[in-house]
């Protein structure tokens, strides 16, 4: 089994992944500065599900499974020497990088939030790469990126996994080349993820750092078999206008009998993946690292796509909630298609959990059960993409992925 350092292991994807890999027998160390909890204080909103202190979480996990997960409070991107010492002492086989501000609306709230997102995300990624090179650490770096680096205009083609085959005309002769798929970020958050790609390409080329970059869709679902062992282990459910993903917000709105707010025509197509499949994809990446000298692995970590209005219709049919169409605060097309290749994970054996299989459980066991913990004033999102937006309603959908 591997020794694995998980940066940002207290977060929405990091926490269930840490438990899952610990359950598989890996030696897991969580590195986190608990900044997501501090952002809750800033936004004055809590997770719909009750989140325990990290010490309580880890002690409960040990009691339930006998497995120990170590925790180190380090600000990745700021405390370089502390990170360097940890990696030097532990010499992990794998480093999983979740330590980035993950919400697109939050990254667009103000100049302060834009600067924080750039500073946090780019410095954390670069510090990890610099530390690995300084220590001559031949670990496998797995990074959680986003499908949002591609944008949402596909020109009718299927988005490949990272690399695009092109032909270059040189004096009338066509030469085959492969380039990174052209990026089209829609927020400062997505912009930082496109820069991450360039960091990985450079350090892979210059220092042979082994990297897998996972371009993930919108994560839905709250619980995994590991977090269901005890309520003290429960995962986050964000429903607010900054961190709540579109599906969570629809589920929350239906639970409190609020109309499902669809922005624009609802023709925006998004990619989705269940949280349990996120954990399984990370494990598949851990078990299938690139060889030394091999180029960066880029995998599309998603399992299905849906238009926002179709998603609202599914929730409405399931719960009886009304649907309301409102102005779109984003600078994006009203309608788009999204065709995504995810052959690599399917080829490695991933058997996806689909929306049709898991939505009822989310409705009954999470959004309805914990509806009393919600704050209706936090449902609207006030993060606008441009200063001149003529949004007439405060009600907009946040897509944090």
N, C-alpha and C positions, 0 to 999 in steps of 0.2 A: 504493500500500500504506500501511497505517496504522502510526503509532508507538503501541506498546502497552506499558503498564506493568502487570506481573503481580505483585500482592501475594501473597506466599506461594507463589512460583513454584518452590520446591524440594520441595514436598509431593507427596502421592500423586496428586492431580488436577492440581496446578499444574505439575509437572515435564513430564509428557507433553503438556499443553496448550501449554506454552512452546515445546517442540520442534516441535510440529505447526504452530503459528502462524509460527514462524521459517521452517519449511520452505515455507510458503505465500508467503514473501517479506516478511512484516511485520518491522518493526524492534522487537525485543522487549527489554525491560529487566526483569529479575527483581529484586524487592525482597523480602528474607526475612531473618529473624534466626536461621535454622537451629534454631529452638526444638523442632521435631519430633525432630531428632537428639538434643537434650538430654533430651527425654522418654524416648527409648530408654535413655539412661544411667540415668535415674531408675527406670524399670521393670525395668532389667537384662535387656532383651531386644532383639535386633536383628531387622530385617527378614529374612524367610527368604531373600530375594534379596540379594546383596552390593551395598551402596550406597556408591559412591565419594564422596570429598570434592567439594564443589561446584566447586572449581577444576578438578579432573580431569574432571568431567562436561562442563563448558563447553569445555575445551580439546579433548576428544574430539569433541564436536559440531562444533567448528570444523574439525578435521582431516577428519572424515567428509563434511561438507557445504560447507565454505567459509563458512558463516554464523556471524556473531558474535552472541552473546547477552551483554549486559552484566549484571553482578551488583552490587547495592548492599545492604550489610548494615545494615538499618534496622529497628528494632522499631516497627512500626506500632501506634499506640495509646499509645506512650510518648514517642517521639522526634518530636514534632510539627514542630518547626522544621526538622529534617532532611528530613522528608517534604515539607514545604511548599517547601523550596528545590529538591528534586528535581523536583517537579511544576511549579514556576515555571520552572526551567531547560529542562525537556524539553517542556512543553505537549503532553502526549500526546493522541491522538485518542480512545483507549479506556483505561480502567482496569479491570482484572479483579481482583476481590477474593476471594482464597482464604485470606486471612490470619486465620483463626479456628481455635481448638481444635475439632477435628471429631468427637470420639468421645463418644457418649452415656455409656457405662460410665465412662470416665475422669472425666467431669463429675460423676459421682455417687459417686466413691470416698470422699470425705471433705469436711468443710466447707472445707478448704483448696483442694481441687480444684474445688469449686463456685464459690468466690470467684475463683479464677484464671480459670475459664472465663468468668464474667460480666465480670470486669475486662478480660480480653484481647479478647473478642469484641465487646462493646459499645463499648469505647473505640476499637478499631481501625476499626469501621464509622463511628462518629461523627467521628473525626479525618479520615477521607478526605472525608466530606461537607463538614465545616467548611472543610477546605483548598480544596476545589473552589470553594466560595462565596467565600472570602477572596481567591482568585486570579482570580475571575470566569472560571473555566476551564470552557468548554463542551465537556467531554469526556463520553463515554458510559460510565457506570459499570455494569459487569456483576458481579452478586453471585451466588456459589454458595450457595444456601439448601438447604432439605431438605423432602422430602415430610412429614417428621415434624412440621412445624408444624400439619398438619391433624389429627394424631392418627390413629387407625385405625378409628374408628367412623363409617361413612358413611350410616347410616340407610337403606341400600338405594339411595341415589342415587349418581350419578357425581360425583366431586369435580371441580369446574370449575377453570379456570386462574386462580386468584387471587380472582376476583370472583363474588359470588352475587347473582342476581336475586331481589329480595323485593318484597312488596307491603305498604305501610304504611297502616293504617286511620286516617284523619283525619276524625273526625265522620261516620263511616259511608261515606266515600268512599275507595276504594283508590287509592293512588298508587304507581307503579313506582319502585323505588330499586335501586341496586347498592351492596353493601357488601363489604368484605374477607371472604372465607370464614372463618367462626368458627374460631379456633385452639383446639388441645387438646394442648399439648406434653406429652411423656411423660418428659422429663429436663431438667436445667438447660441442657444443650447445646441442646435443641430450644427451650427457653424463650428463650434469647438470639436465636435465629433469628426468633422471633415479634416480639421487640422491634426487630430489624433492619427488619422490614416497616414498623413505625410510623415509624422514622427516615426511610425512603425516601418514605413517603407525605407526611410533613411537608416535607422538603426539596424534593420534587417540586412540592408545592402552593405553598410559600412562596418558593422560589428557582428554580423551573423546572429543577432538576437532572434530567438525563435518565438514567433507571435501568431496567435489566432485571434482574429478580429470578428466578433459576432454582431452582425447587423440585425438587431431584434425589432420585431413589431410591437404593437401595444400589448402589454401583458394584462390579462384578465384573470379572475379567480383570486381567492384569498388564501385558502388553506391547502396544505399538502399533507400526506399521511404523517409526516413528522410534526408539523405544527398542530395537528389535531390531537396529539397525545395528551395535551393539557392546555387549558385556556391561558395559562401564563406563557405559553409558547406561540400564541396566535400571531399571525402576520398582520401587517398594516392593511387598512382599507381607507384610502384617501378619496374624499368626495368633494373637496373644496375646489374653488375655481382655478387654483394654481397647480395643484398636484393631482387632482382627481382626473383619471382617464375617462374617456367618453363612456365606456360601458359602466364603470363604477358610478358615474354621475347619473346615468339613466336608472340604474338599480336603486340608488339612493332617492332620486326624485319619485320613483314609483312607490317606494316604501312610505314616504311622507305625503303621498297624494299630491305631488307637485307635477305639473305638465313636463313631459320630456322635451327639453329645449334643444331643437335641431337648428344649427346655424346655416344661413343661406338656404339653398335648395336641399341640403343633405346629400348632395351627390358626390361628396368627397369619399373616396375609397381608401380604406386603411387596412393594414395587415395586423393580424392578431395571433397571440399564442397564450396558452394557459400557463400559470405559474409552475405547475408540476412539470410541464414540458420544458420550461426554462431550466429547471434543475437537471433534467435528464440530458438536455443539450449541453450544458456545462460539463456534465460527467463524460459525455461522448467526446467532447473536446479534450478533456483531461486525458482520456485513454487513447487519443489519436493525435499526438503532437506532431508538428512538422519536424523533419530531420534537420540537423545542423546544416546551414547553407541553403535550405529550401526557402522559397519565397513565402511571404506572409499568407497564411490561410485566411480567407475571407468567406464566411458562411452566412447565409440569410436565415436567421433564426425566427421563423414564422410558420404558421400552419394553415391559415385561411385568410381570405380577404372579404370585407363587407363594406357596402356603402353605409354612411351614417344613417340615412333615412330608413334603410332596410333593417338596420340594427334596432332603431327605435320601434319599428313595426313589430319585430320579434318580441321586444320587451312589453310593448303595449298589448299584444295578443296574449302574453303570458300573465300579465298583471291587471289589465284593464285600464292602464294609465292613459291619459290623453297625450297628444303630441302637439307641440307648439313650434312653429317655424319663426325664427328671429333673425335679426341682422347678424352678419358674420364680421367679427372684429379682425379676422386674419386677412393678410394680403395674399390671397390664393384664388385659384380658379374655382368656380361654383361646382363644376363637374370634372371628374377625372377617372380614368381607368387605372388599375394597378395589377400588373401581371408579374409575378415574382417566381424565380427559380429557387427551390429549396431541396434540390436533389441530393445534396451531400448528407444532410441529416436523415432524410428518409432512407438513403442507401446504407447508413450506419445502423439502421434498425429502429428509428423513432416511430412510435405509434401514437399519433397526436390525440389529445383530448379536444373534442369539438365543442362549439357553443351549444349545439343541440343536446349534447350529453351532460353539460355541467351547469347550465343557467338556472334551472329550478333550484338546485342546491344553494346557489348564491342568493337567490331571492328569499328562500325560507330560512336558511341557517345563518346568514350574515346580515343582509340589508334590513330585513324585517325584524330579526332578533335584536339588533343593536340600534334600531331607528331612534330609540329614546335618547341616545347619546349624540344625536345630530344637532347642528346649529344651522337653522334655515337661512340665517343671514350670510353664511359662508358659501352658499350654493352659487350665487352670481360670481362671474369672473370679471374683473375690471382691468385686466392686462390687455392693452390694445397694441396691435402690431405697428401702427403708424400714428404719428401725432395728429394727422388730419382725418382720421377715421370718423365717418358720420354715423356711427352706431347709435340707433335710436333706443335700444333696449340694453339694460345691464346684463340680461340673461344670455350667456354664451357658453359654449361647451369647451372645456379644457381638454386638450389631448397632450398628456404629459410625455408621451413617447414619440 
